[in-house]
Amino acid sequence: MIVANIVADVIIGMSPMFADKLVKGGTLICSGILNERAEEVRAALEKSGFTILSHEKSDDWSAFAAKK
């Protein structure tokens, strides 16, 4: 499992590394994402091979759970 509570730009940039380091079947939880950037993060995670399990929103913030 990898947990990252950092801004969208960092999650986007690190998504290939997360995919490389996480074992098959592992879970990535990322948060600290402004809602307006959430679709960019989703696209980067999917491009890196993740399947989005959930997208949670609270006020201005988003979090994703994704499976490799």
LUMPAVO-996550 format. One record per residue (C-alpha): residue number from 0; residue in three letters; chain; x negated, y, z. Coordinates in steps of 0.001 Angstrom, whole numbers. Last residue first. Example, Ala and Ser with C-alpha at 12.3 -4.5 7.8 and 13.67 -1.06 7.14 Angstrom:
2
node palo:1	fiza:SER	loza:A	u:-13670	v:-1060	w:7140
node palo:0	fiza:ALA	loza:A	u:-12300	v:-4500	w:7800
***
This chain:
68
node palo:67	fiza:LYS	loza:A	u:2577	v:-1829	w:-9538
node palo:66	fiza:LYS	loza:A	u:5537	v:-665	w:-7492
node palo:65	fiza:ALA	loza:A	u:6642	v:2918	w:-6901
node palo:64	fiza:ALA	loza:A	u:8148	v:4873	w:-4014
node palo:63	fiza:PHE	loza:A	u:8570	v:8527	w:-4838
node palo:62	fiza:ALA	loza:A	u:8976	v:11642	w:-2708
node palo:61	fiza:SER	loza:A	u:10492	v:15022	w:-3512
node palo:60	fiza:TRP	loza:A	u:10612	v:18393	w:-1787
node palo:59	fiza:ASP	loza:A	u:12682	v:21593	w:-2114
node palo:58	fiza:ASP	loza:A	u:15553	v:20526	w:198
node palo:57	fiza:SER	loza:A	u:15049	v:16799	w:646
node palo:56	fiza:LYS	loza:A	u:14801	v:14563	w:-2404
node palo:55	fiza:GLU	loza:A	u:14124	v:10825	w:-2682
node palo:54	fiza:HIS	loza:A	u:13049	v:9040	w:-5846
node palo:53	fiza:SER	loza:A	u:13119	v:5273	w:-5590
node palo:52	fiza:LEU	loza:A	u:11604	v:2115	w:-7030
node palo:51	fiza:ILE	loza:A	u:9647	v:3729	w:-9869
node palo:50	fiza:THR	loza:A	u:7726	v:1116	w:-11845
node palo:49	fiza:PHE	loza:A	u:4043	v:1976	w:-12083
node palo:48	fiza:GLY	loza:A	u:1876	v:1383	w:-15138
node palo:47	fiza:SER	loza:A	u:-215	v:4557	w:-15266
node palo:46	fiza:LYS	loza:A	u:2211	v:6111	w:-17774
node palo:45	fiza:GLU	loza:A	u:5003	v:5412	w:-15285
node palo:44	fiza:LEU	loza:A	u:3137	v:7275	w:-12555
node palo:43	fiza:ALA	loza:A	u:2370	v:10195	w:-14857
node palo:42	fiza:ALA	loza:A	u:5989	v:10445	w:-16043
node palo:41	fiza:ARG	loza:A	u:7344	v:10373	w:-12470
node palo:40	fiza:VAL	loza:A	u:4862	v:13066	w:-11422
node palo:39	fiza:GLU	loza:A	u:5929	v:15331	w:-14269
node palo:38	fiza:GLU	loza:A	u:9585	v:14633	w:-13412
node palo:37	fiza:ALA	loza:A	u:8985	v:15677	w:-9790
node palo:36	fiza:ARG	loza:A	u:7391	v:19053	w:-10559
node palo:35	fiza:GLU	loza:A	u:10493	v:21218	w:-9932
node palo:34	fiza:ASN	loza:A	u:11298	v:19132	w:-6857
node palo:33	fiza:LEU	loza:A	u:8004	v:20156	w:-5237
node palo:32	fiza:ILE	loza:A	u:5943	v:17083	w:-4456
node palo:31	fiza:GLY	loza:A	u:4594	v:16510	w:-938
node palo:30	fiza:SER	loza:A	u:5336	v:12824	w:-1296
node palo:29	fiza:CYS	loza:A	u:3809	v:9663	w:-2692
node palo:28	fiza:ILE	loza:A	u:4491	v:6076	w:-1727
node palo:27	fiza:LEU	loza:A	u:2644	v:3479	w:-3775
node palo:26	fiza:THR	loza:A	u:3526	v:-192	w:-3331
node palo:25	fiza:GLY	loza:A	u:1529	v:-3290	w:-4208
node palo:24	fiza:GLY	loza:A	u:2829	v:-6066	w:-6470
node palo:23	fiza:LYS	loza:A	u:-471	v:-6244	w:-8301
node palo:22	fiza:VAL	loza:A	u:-3154	v:-4829	w:-6002
node palo:21	fiza:LEU	loza:A	u:-3622	v:-1065	w:-5826
node palo:20	fiza:LYS	loza:A	u:-7041	v:334	w:-6704
node palo:19	fiza:ASP	loza:A	u:-6619	v:700	w:-10480
node palo:18	fiza:ALA	loza:A	u:-3043	v:1975	w:-10306
node palo:17	fiza:PHE	loza:A	u:-4001	v:4556	w:-7658
node palo:16	fiza:MET	loza:A	u:-6953	v:5558	w:-9824
node palo:15	fiza:PRO	loza:A	u:-4675	v:6079	w:-12843
node palo:14	fiza:SER	loza:A	u:-2288	v:8151	w:-10651
node palo:13	fiza:MET	loza:A	u:-5073	v:10384	w:-9291
node palo:12	fiza:GLY	loza:A	u:-4592	v:13321	w:-11643
node palo:11	fiza:ILE	loza:A	u:-810	v:13249	w:-11391
node palo:10	fiza:ILE	loza:A	u:-965	v:12860	w:-7601
node palo:9	fiza:VAL	loza:A	u:-3427	v:15767	w:-7376
node palo:8	fiza:ASP	loza:A	u:-1330	v:18056	w:-9563
node palo:7	fiza:ALA	loza:A	u:1868	v:17118	w:-7691
node palo:6	fiza:VAL	loza:A	u:654	v:18154	w:-4243
node palo:5	fiza:ILE	loza:A	u:-372	v:15720	w:-1525
node palo:4	fiza:ASN	loza:A	u:1255	v:13215	w:806
node palo:3	fiza:ALA	loza:A	u:-283	v:10024	w:-563
node palo:2	fiza:VAL	loza:A	u:481	v:6563	w:811
node palo:1	fiza:ILE	loza:A	u:-1145	v:3515	w:-800
node palo:0	fiza:MET	loza:A	u:0	v:0	w:0
***
